[in-house]
Amino acid sequence: MSPEADGGTGHGAETSRPTRRVAGRRTQADRRARTRSALLEAAARGLSRHGYANLVLERVAAEAGYTRGALYHQFAGKEELALAVVRWVDETWAAEVGDQAAAEADPVAGLMLMARGHAVYCRRDVAGVIRVLAIEFAGRDHPVARELSRILGKLTGDVERRIAEGRRSGAIPPGPPAADTARACLGAMEGLVSHDLIGPPHDVELAERAVRGVLGLPPAGPRPSVTAR
């Protein structure tokens, strides 16, 4: 076959090269994303267990299956890694818990979804990041402390708004200021799921009971057990 018949040998070779380059870039981006995800998860486990001060970057890299150099290729240092972990945990919590609760039109049902979903989410070994770092950075002026304040402030505000909605509709009885009640709801949930001896399936039921109690609501009827995702 002549070059003219198949569109020209030179042109055929030229059109194949960009495809290979795009595939190469995609593969490299995929590898980078997998590396970043593995490092974030390993760092989240380390922060949950040991806190920020005791986080060892070499150990994080080794647990993720990479070298320290690979970690520094992704993150400039411990502070940047911790900030990325905090945002990653916030994003995963929103995807698995917060977004579903926010989509529920009924404020009480939304708050119960949040309580149950939070209990399930906290079965994961990376779920203690926010709690551990909030204690470690309490009262400090630090980028991690400021990011935690932003995340927790938004969450508290969302819960406060749902409580105010429920009180306006009569679904939630009057009580202490909605902002204080929101903090109490979150504190009750977090205190319960942080207890090592309370596990599935009772963590979900007790989390809902705790929030209902803070809101002044009667206990709900029995629910089917919730399994870990």
C-alpha positions in Angstrom: 0.0 0.0 0.0 1.3 3.4 -0.9 1.8 6.3 1.6 -1.1 8.1 -0.1 -3.4 5.1 0.4 -3.1 5.0 4.1 -2.9 8.7 4.6 0.9 8.9 4.5 3.3 7.0 6.6 4.7 10.2 8.1 1.3 11.5 9.1 0.4 8.1 10.7 3.5 8.2 12.9 2.8 11.8 13.9 -0.7 11.1 15.0 0.4 8.2 17.2 2.9 10.1 19.2 0.5 12.6 21.0 -1.6 9.6 22.0 1.4 8.0 23.7 2.4 11.2 25.4 -1.2 11.8 26.7 -1.3 8.2 28.0 2.1 8.7 29.6 1.0 11.9 31.4 -2.2 10.2 32.5 -0.3 7.2 33.9 2.1 9.5 35.7 -0.8 11.6 37.2 -2.5 8.4 38.3 0.7 7.1 40.0 1.1 10.5 41.7 -2.5 10.4 42.9 -2.1 6.9 44.2 1.1 7.8 46.0 -0.5 10.9 47.6 -3.6 8.9 48.7 -1.4 6.2 50.3 0.7 8.8 52.1 -2.4 10.7 53.4 -4.0 7.6 54.7 -0.8 6.5 56.5 -0.2 10.0 57.9 -3.9 10.0 59.1 -3.3 6.8 61.0 -0.1 8.2 62.5 -1.8 11.4 63.6 -4.7 9.5 65.1 -2.4 7.3 67.1 0.5 9.6 68.0 -0.5 13.2 67.3 1.4 15.9 65.4 4.5 16.2 67.7 5.2 12.5 67.6 4.5 12.0 63.9 7.7 10.6 62.2 7.7 11.2 58.4 10.0 8.3 57.7 7.6 6.0 59.4 4.7 7.5 57.5 6.5 6.9 54.2 7.5 3.3 55.1 3.9 2.4 56.2 2.6 3.7 52.9 5.2 1.7 51.0 7.3 4.6 49.8 10.6 6.3 50.6 11.0 9.5 52.5 12.0 11.1 49.2 8.7 10.2 47.7 6.9 11.8 50.6 8.9 15.0 50.2 8.2 15.0 46.5 4.5 15.4 47.5 4.7 17.5 50.7 7.2 20.1 51.8 7.3 18.9 55.4 5.2 17.8 58.4 3.1 20.9 58.5 2.0 20.7 54.9 1.3 17.0 55.3 -0.8 17.5 58.4 -2.8 20.3 56.7 -3.4 18.0 53.7 -4.5 15.2 56.1 -6.9 17.4 57.9 -8.5 18.6 54.7 -8.6 15.0 53.4 -10.4 13.8 56.5 -12.8 16.7 56.2 -13.6 15.8 52.6 -14.1 12.1 53.2 -16.3 12.9 56.2 -18.4 15.2 54.1 -18.7 12.7 51.3 -19.7 9.8 53.6 -21.7 11.7 56.3 -22.1 15.4 56.0 -23.5 15.6 52.4 -26.2 13.0 53.1 -27.2 14.7 56.3 -27.4 18.1 54.7 -29.5 16.7 51.8 -32.2 15.6 54.3 -35.0 18.2 54.4 -36.2 17.4 57.8 -33.8 18.9 60.4 -34.3 16.1 63.0 -33.8 13.4 60.4 -30.7 15.1 59.1 -29.2 15.4 62.6 -29.9 11.7 63.3 -28.3 10.8 59.9 -25.2 12.7 60.9 -25.1 11.0 64.4 -25.4 7.5 62.9 -23.1 8.2 60.0 -20.4 9.7 62.2 -20.4 6.6 64.4 -19.9 4.4 61.3 -17.2 6.8 60.0 -15.3 6.7 63.3 -14.9 2.9 63.1 -12.0 3.7 60.7 -8.5 3.9 62.0 -8.0 7.4 60.5 -11.1 9.0 62.1 -9.3 10.3 65.2 -7.3 13.0 63.3 -9.6 16.0 64.0 -10.2 15.0 67.7 -6.5 14.3 68.5 -5.2 17.4 66.7 -7.9 19.7 68.2 -6.7 18.7 71.7 -3.0 19.0 70.8 -3.4 22.5 69.1 -6.0 24.0 71.5 -5.1 27.6 72.2 -2.2 27.7 69.8 -1.6 30.0 66.9 -0.6 27.5 64.2 -1.7 26.8 60.6 -3.1 23.4 61.6 -5.0 25.0 64.5 -6.5 27.6 62.2 -7.6 25.0 59.7 -9.1 22.9 62.4 -11.0 26.0 63.7 -12.3 26.6 60.2 -13.6 23.0 59.7 -15.1 22.7 63.2 -16.6 26.2 63.0 -18.4 25.3 59.8 -19.6 22.0 61.2 -20.9 23.6 64.4 -22.6 26.3 62.3 -24.3 23.7 60.1 -25.6 21.8 63.2 -26.7 25.1 64.8 -28.8 26.0 61.7 -30.5 22.6 61.7 -31.4 23.0 65.4 -32.8 26.4 64.8 -34.9 25.1 61.9 -36.2 22.3 64.0 -37.1 24.7 66.8 -38.9 27.0 64.4 -41.0 24.1 63.1 -41.7 22.7 66.6 -39.9 19.4 65.8 -37.2 20.2 68.4 -38.3 21.6 71.8 -36.9 24.9 73.1 -33.7 24.8 75.1 -30.4 26.4 75.6 -29.1 28.7 72.7 -28.8 26.8 69.4 -25.0 27.4 69.2 -24.4 25.9 72.7 -26.7 23.0 71.9 -24.8 22.4 68.6 -21.6 22.2 70.5 -23.1 19.8 73.0 -24.4 17.6 70.3 -21.0 17.3 68.6 -19.3 16.8 72.0 -21.7 14.0 72.9 -21.2 12.3 69.6 -17.4 12.6 69.7 -17.1 11.6 73.3 -19.1 8.4 72.6 -17.2 7.3 69.5 -13.9 8.0 71.1 -14.6 5.4 73.7 -12.6 2.3 72.7 -15.0 -0.1 74.5 -18.1 1.0 72.6 -18.2 -0.6 69.2 -20.5 -1.9 66.5 -23.5 -2.2 66.5 -24.2 -0.3 69.7 -22.1 2.8 68.7 -24.7 3.8 66.1 -27.7 3.5 68.4 -26.0 5.2 71.3 -24.8 8.1 69.1 -28.3 8.8 68.0 -29.6 8.4 71.6 -26.9 10.9 72.8 -27.9 13.5 70.2 -31.6 13.0 70.8 -31.0 13.5 74.5 -29.1 16.7 74.0 -31.9 18.0 71.8 -34.6 17.1 74.3 -36.2 14.5 72.0 -37.7 11.2 73.2 -35.8 8.0 72.3 -36.4 6.6 68.8 -37.8 3.1 68.1 -35.4 0.3 67.4 -33.5 0.4 64.1 -31.7 -2.2 62.1 -28.0 -2.6 62.9 -25.6 -0.7 60.8 -22.5 -2.5 59.4 -19.2 -0.9 58.7 -18.6 0.3 55.1 
